[in-house]
Amino acid sequence: MRRFFLYRKEDPTGMSSVGRVADGIEFDNGFVAMTWKKEYPSVTFFQSISTVEKLHSHNGKDPTQVVWIDSSNEDVVEKASKLKTAILEELQKEAEEEAVATIKEVVEFVESEIKTVVEKDTKITSDVTTLLDSKPLDG
């Protein structure tokens, strides 16, 4: 379902006025309901928007335009699908960035622990060497 209005630049009959002269809705099945913006408004129904255009252009003499307020359902579905894809791509990118950051933190932690173990091992080796150098071996 989508909304529209009729816009007239000229009124060749002198009966309709100019500007936004009617508001309407096109249903999903193609039928149209339209209400006139006159002093005494009425509601009319048509089988299609093309019927509205033919009848209210006065056989092409009046440049009446159908101005769509809403996109067609297909447009809305397509836009929603594109938006969903963009959001999922952004979430995927954010998840990948978070995963990379987490992996970097883990690598930094592991490197720090390895450095600590190596420093302790070096200290132990140094202490053992000093101890062995200071005491003769029994034998």
Helices and strands as residue ranges (DSSP letters): E 2-8, E 19-26, E 32-36, E 43-46, H 49-56, E 65-68, H 73-134
